[in-house]
Amino acid sequence: MARYVVGISGASGMRLAHLAVSELARLGHTVELVLSRHAPSTILQEMGEEYASPTKFHESFKPEYRARIKLHQIYDFTSSIASGSCQHDGCLIIPCSMSTLAAIAIGLADNLIRRAADVALKERRKLVIVPREAPFSEIHLENMLKLARMGACIIPPQPAWYMNPKTIEEMEYFMLSRILDQFGIDLGVKRWC
Ligand SMILES: Cc1cc2nc3c(=O)[nH]c(=O)nc-3n(C[C@H](O)[C@H](O)[C@H](O)COP(=O)(O)O)c2cc1C
């Protein structure tokens, strides 16, 4: 089983982030989880009070999954994932705010999510960024282009209408399947091929 760093920043898309962590743990992977200082405000809006702190978010997972989800504190630079010597199979930032995106693009490693992404880049590990903003400004697009050129995968959370989803859950599961495809993880969602 693999080990993934999952960073959750304060952009919109918290249900997708929760689903990502849940599915990785359900499949038996280890998740090194970090929430930014601003993530809880967005979680409060999108998921409710019972999820709106790093501890509450962590405790919301089923106990058998939670055993594989390690919660890190956002300013704990002594954490394992702050170091390039910590071996893992990839880093996922979901959702990625424009602020976190900008910081990663200039190498500003001033919290544990940004540091983990910085480490993934310098160690040439898989870095998957799920940016959420609409519309994107020239600054956002330049930052995404810069990171894509460094090898990061930039994959906005976008539905595919041709899959004819019937519910928001189905749409979210499809979006997550495309994101986890980047790590070679197959959620078994219908494909064209
Ligand atoms: C309900 C809510 C939704 C937000 N959605 C977005 C978003 O989609 N994209 C974004 O870049 N920022 C969004 N923000 C603003 C970020 O939370 C804010 O820029 C914050 O500084 C991001 O910091 P972080 O990247 O360290 O989490 C949202 C804030 C709130 C309260």
PDBQT file of the ligand as one rigid body, heavy atoms in Angstrom, charges set to zero:
ROOT
HETATM    1  C1  LIG A 201     -16.308  29.961   1.757  1.00  0.00    +0.000 C 
HETATM    2  C2  LIG A 201     -14.977  30.333   1.171  1.00  0.00    +0.000 A 
HETATM    3  C3  LIG A 201     -14.652  29.916  -0.103  1.00  0.00    +0.000 A 
HETATM    4  C4  LIG A 201     -13.422  30.239  -0.674  1.00  0.00    +0.000 A 
HETATM    5  N1  LIG A 201     -13.159  29.781  -1.921  1.00  0.00    +0.000 NA
HETATM    6  C5  LIG A 201     -11.962  30.050  -2.474  1.00  0.00    +0.000 A 
HETATM    7  C6  LIG A 201     -11.630  29.492  -3.747  1.00  0.00    +0.000 A 
HETATM    8  O1  LIG A 201     -12.395  28.758  -4.357  1.00  0.00    +0.000 OA
HETATM    9  N2  LIG A 201     -10.392  29.768  -4.242  1.00  0.00    +0.000 N 
HETATM   10  C7  LIG A 201      -9.484  30.530  -3.568  1.00  0.00    +0.000 A 
HETATM   11  O2  LIG A 201      -8.381  30.728  -4.079  1.00  0.00    +0.000 OA
HETATM   12  N3  LIG A 201      -9.783  31.070  -2.362  1.00  0.00    +0.000 NA
HETATM   13  C8  LIG A 201     -10.983  30.853  -1.791  1.00  0.00    +0.000 A 
HETATM   14  N4  LIG A 201     -11.278  31.344  -0.547  1.00  0.00    +0.000 N 
HETATM   15  C9  LIG A 201     -10.325  32.258   0.092  1.00  0.00    +0.000 C 
HETATM   16  C10 LIG A 201      -9.168  31.523   0.785  1.00  0.00    +0.000 C 
HETATM   17  O3  LIG A 201      -9.655  30.767   1.867  1.00  0.00    +0.000 OA
HETATM   18  C11 LIG A 201      -8.147  32.566   1.262  1.00  0.00    +0.000 C 
HETATM   19  O4  LIG A 201      -7.525  33.167   0.124  1.00  0.00    +0.000 OA
HETATM   20  C12 LIG A 201      -7.074  32.003   2.161  1.00  0.00    +0.000 C 
HETATM   21  O5  LIG A 201      -6.109  33.015   2.422  1.00  0.00    +0.000 OA
HETATM   22  C13 LIG A 201      -6.370  30.816   1.571  1.00  0.00    +0.000 C 
HETATM   23  O6  LIG A 201      -5.305  30.463   2.426  1.00  0.00    +0.000 OA
HETATM   24  P1  LIG A 201      -4.655  29.006   2.365  1.00  0.00    +0.000 P 
HETATM   25  O7  LIG A 201      -4.249  28.794   0.959  1.00  0.00    +0.000 OA
HETATM   26  O8  LIG A 201      -3.491  29.062   3.295  1.00  0.00    +0.000 OA
HETATM   27  O9  LIG A 201      -5.692  28.051   2.827  1.00  0.00    +0.000 OA
HETATM   28  C14 LIG A 201     -12.493  31.030   0.041  1.00  0.00    +0.000 A 
HETATM   29  C15 LIG A 201     -12.811  31.441   1.335  1.00  0.00    +0.000 A 
HETATM   30  C16 LIG A 201     -14.037  31.098   1.893  1.00  0.00    +0.000 A 
HETATM   31  C17 LIG A 201     -14.351  31.550   3.298  1.00  0.00    +0.000 C 
ENDROOT
TORSDOF 0
